[in-house]
Amino acid sequence: MSKRMTLGVDFGGSSSKATLLDSDGKILATSTQEYHCYFPEHGWAEYDAEDLYKAFVYNVRECLEKAGISADEISAVALDAATHMAVFCGEDDKPLRRIIHWSDNRSSAQARYLKENCADTIRRFCINSPSPAWTLPQIMWLNEHEPEIMKKTRRIYFAKDYIRHLVTGDFVTDSIEAMGPMLVNDFTGEWSPELCALGKVDISTLPEIRQPTDIAGYVGAKTAAETGLSTRTPVIVGATDTVLEVYASGAVAQGCATVKLATAGRICPITARPIDNFQFFNYRHIIPGLWYPGTTSRTCAASYKWYRDVFGTFEAGIARGQNTSAYEILNRAAEQVPAGSEGLFFHPYLQGELTPYYDDSLRASFTGVSMHHTKGHFTRAVMEGISYSMRDCLEEIRAQNIKVDQYRIIGGGAKGKLWRQILCDILGTPLTCTMDNDSSLGSAMLAGVAIGMFDSFEESVERCVRVADEVTPIPENMKIYEEGFQIYREIEKAMAPVYRRIK
């Protein structure tokens, strides 16, 4: 009997990735396609839904071609993306505007209004606290600044659900994604009329809430023609990118935590309950009864990508000739720079910052620049600055006395050996690396559980998750970074009043 196969597709902050998985837990093929993020104003971040769908088509076709398999051999497909990313569609079921990314902070005033005037209502129905990341304040911003969009809106999808709708024609979301808009009653799992009223949202415009392992529908004829998939292939409802990364890393029990170096940075301990503290975004785990509350650095790998795009064009040219990446070329120079970048500091506040400041007015900066600093210094300082921001996240977790025995590092940034070591030294804790841990693998694993290719989530982890190595802190670097972290915080404290004056 031939092996069964599933396909998981992720829509990340800068690219989409697909992973083709078989029933033995072997990855047969992967594909990645970048797309554009638009920054029309400071603090804004938007995506074109059409770009995401084009990336989906490209990745599916490439995975099928690489593996050399037919469409009928794919037993199921599942999709994932970041939460809070609403797609507002009109009568023709097409997007009325670009997707607002969760890192966008245009709705800061609306989030403050909710905190100051609607706290009782929020607390009655929500585990989390308002911030510009949530869809409710974004909708309130649209009501004020783009009222014609909300008047024309007939359906509100979320990013992965909209792409899946284009594949199957369904109008559903999953129970974990539904916590993201701040429109659901977190205690009943149903859309809340009271919260919807705050944003003037008609509940009929919101999707049906299903479980992540449910079948949403089957591949439609149009998508089948574009991708090579079969119209007999079921498409699973799926879940959010972070929970599926957590799952794909093997963090499926209390005592474990994930450290994520992706578009945003997150540290998520696995717990039996949500954390009642505004510093944490609380979501249910894919494993029933567990949660993964997390602290967040708003622009993590996004900061390094920005640095590469702005300052690494020369390295990008070299990389093309050497069949490698610009990151690899940049990292080679950074490896020659000592820990601490000889007094050069970077603060990654390109979109403001979340943990621990929740201050959208903060700006990114290089501080301590001297004539002897080279590009290698600047590159290393970027990785160190992002890692200091992650240390801020870790301090909030430690303050809650959450017991963590093992930290698993995930996300695209985790692939860089130098960055892993820098982060390990700054956090002061060993970091376990798995061979593959991105959310597209988690989606493929989820699809496998949904169709019975795996008997349980736990069995899927046993078959699919493999530990690659463990990074341990270098004692002398830890001492340098401990002092550096204190200076990093002092710079933020000194500069914050200046940032607030910059318009």
Sequence and secondary structure as in RCSB ss.txt:
>XXXX:A:sequence
MSKRMTLGVDFGGSSSKATLLDSDGKILATSTQEYHCYFPEHGWAEYDAEDLYKAFVYNVRECLEKAGISADEIS
AVALDAATHMAVFCGEDDKPLRRIIHWSDNRSSAQARYLKENCADTIRRFCINSPSPAWTLPQIMWLNEHEPEIM
KKTRRIYFAKDYIRHLVTGDFVTDSIEAMGPMLVNDFTGEWSPELCALGKVDISTLPEIRQPTDIAGYVGAKTAA
ETGLSTRTPVIVGATDTVLEVYASGAVAQGCATVKLATAGRICPITARPIDNFQFFNYRHIIPGLWYPGTTSRTC
AASYKWYRDVFGTFEAGIARGQNTSAYEILNRAAEQVPAGSEGLFFHPYLQGELTPYYDDSLRASFTGVSMHHTK
GHFTRAVMEGISYSMRDCLEEIRAQNIKVDQYRIIGGGAKGKLWRQILCDILGTPLTCTMDNDSSLGSAMLAGVA
IGMFDSFEESVERCVRVADEVTPIPENMKIYEEGFQIYREIEKAMAPVYRRIK
>XXXX:A:secstr
    EEEEEEE SSEEEEEEEETTS EEEEEEEE   B SSTT  EE HHHHHHHHHHHHHHHHHHHT  GGGEE
EEEEEE SS EEEE TTSSBSS EE TT  TTHHHHHHHHHHSHHHHHHH SS   TTSHHHHHHHHHHH HHHH
HH  EEEEHHHHHHHHHH   EEETTGGGTTT EETTTTEE HHHHHHTT  GGGS EEE TTSEEEE  HHHHH
HH   TT EEEEEEEHHHHHHHHTT  STTEEEEEESSSEEEEE BSS   STT B  B SSTT B  BEEESSS
HHHHHHHHHHH HHHHHHHHHHTS HHHHHHHHHTTS TTGGG EEE  TT B TTT BTT   EEES  TT  H
HHHHHHHHHHHHHHHHHHHHHHHHTT   SEEEEESGGGG HHHHHHHHHHHTS EEEES   HHHHHHHHHHHH
TTSSSSHHHHHHHH  EEEEE   HHHHHHHHHHHHHHHHHHHHHHHHHTT  
